Amino acid sequence: MDDEREPDLQLIHLLRAVTVELDLFAAEFASRHGLHATDVRALIHLLDAGRAGRTATPGWLGAQLGLNSASATALVDRLERLGLVRRERDTRDRRRVVLVVRDEAVSLGWSFFGPLIQEMVGALGSFDEQELATVRRFLAAMRDVTAAGRRAQRQDEP
């Protein structure tokens, strides 16, 4: 099959290209600020959790990133040392620790990613609501398929 003639594969290749560009952009951010790629992914998960009103614990974060307990603890220790997150006691269950992204981390991220985000939001202006709904549905489906594939791969590991 000639990939270049298959419209569905062209779309998947384009999605992959966007993913690679975003990953390279995030890697540049990490490099400039002495972070690991996992640190950036962790911050993204924590920010997404905050926007969704979800309580983030070290165990939850480890599960999102596929890390064991010791690795998740080391990650949180590193982010805390860098002044990007803080641990707080859960107000409902004082035995539980929750993770909070510090304002300094949000400012740092916005200073780097903000211009790109603004350009992306501006580019959305050329699409009507029906097109945007289709794009949202497409991206959600691709996210779900990818997450399911990642989970399946983990289950297949010895």
BELURTA-V162770 format. One record per residue. RES is the residue in three letters. D_LAST is the distance of its C-alpha to the last C-alpha in whole Angstrom. Layout:
res = <RES & RES>
d_last = <D_LAST & D_LAST>
//
This chain:
res = <MET & ASP & ASP & GLU & ARG & GLU & PRO & ASP & LEU & GLN & LEU & ILE & HIS & LEU & LEU & ARG & ALA & VAL & THR & VAL & GLU & LEU & ASP & LEU & PHE & ALA & ALA & GLU & PHE & ALA & SER & ARG & HIS & GLY & LEU & HIS & ALA & THR & ASP & VAL & ARG & ALA & LEU & ILE & HIS & LEU & LEU & ASP & ALA & GLY & ARG & ALA & GLY & ARG & THR & ALA & THR & PRO & GLY & TRP & LEU & GLY & ALA & GLN & LEU & GLY & LEU & ASN & SER & ALA & SER & ALA & THR & ALA & LEU & VAL & ASP & ARG & LEU & GLU & ARG & LEU & GLY & LEU & VAL & ARG & ARG & GLU & ARG & ASP & THR & ARG & ASP & ARG & ARG & ARG & VAL & VAL & LEU & VAL & VAL & ARG & ASP & GLU & ALA & VAL & SER & LEU & GLY & TRP & SER & PHE & PHE & GLY & PRO & LEU & ILE & GLN & GLU & MET & VAL & GLY & ALA & LEU & GLY & SER & PHE & ASP & GLU & GLN & GLU & LEU & ALA & THR & VAL & ARG & ARG & PHE & LEU & ALA & ALA & MET & ARG & ASP & VAL & THR & ALA & ALA & GLY & ARG & ARG & ALA & GLN & ARG & GLN & ASP & GLU & PRO>
d_last = <33 & 35 & 33 & 36 & 38 & 35 & 36 & 33 & 31 & 34 & 33 & 30 & 30 & 33 & 31 & 28 & 31 & 32 & 29 & 29 & 32 & 31 & 29 & 31 & 34 & 31 & 30 & 34 & 35 & 32 & 33 & 37 & 36 & 34 & 31 & 27 & 26 & 24 & 27 & 28 & 26 & 26 & 30 & 29 & 27 & 30 & 33 & 31 & 31 & 35 & 36 & 34 & 36 & 32 & 32 & 29 & 28 & 26 & 23 & 24 & 24 & 20 & 19 & 20 & 19 & 16 & 17 & 16 & 20 & 21 & 20 & 22 & 25 & 25 & 25 & 28 & 30 & 30 & 31 & 34 & 35 & 36 & 38 & 35 & 34 & 36 & 34 & 37 & 37 & 36 & 40 & 39 & 37 & 38 & 34 & 32 & 32 & 32 & 32 & 35 & 35 & 39 & 41 & 41 & 38 & 39 & 42 & 40 & 38 & 41 & 43 & 40 & 38 & 42 & 44 & 41 & 40 & 44 & 44 & 41 & 43 & 46 & 45 & 44 & 48 & 48 & 46 & 47 & 46 & 45 & 43 & 41 & 40 & 39 & 37 & 36 & 34 & 33 & 31 & 30 & 28 & 27 & 25 & 24 & 22 & 21 & 19 & 18 & 16 & 15 & 14 & 12 & 10 & 9 & 8 & 6 & 4 & 0>
//
